[in-house]
Amino acid sequence: MEIVTYTLPWCNHCKQLKELFRRAEVEYTEVVVRETMTVEEFHQLYPTIDHFPYVVIDGNPVGGLVDTVKLFVEKGLVSSSKKD
């Protein structure tokens, strides 16, 4: 599974997404918008997207944090139960 995530350095949802990837023990490529690429370059790739993080898996757009969590739960990569 090839995961690319587009993030912003100060984004809390981006930090939560990276924690999700850590818990799921998956490797990913992080593209930090405003450091690695400009916002304009990001919008050239994904003109309708205006939120971060944004995740693409195996070339298919997934969406943001919530969409990625749902996908990972469906695939059994993480559990939806809360820790005590």
Buried (B, 14 or more C-beta within 10 A) or exposed (E): EEBBBBBBEEBEBBBEBBEBBEEBEBEBEBBBBEEEBEEEEBEEEEEEBEEBBBBBBEEEEBBBBEEBBEBBBEEEBBEEEEEE
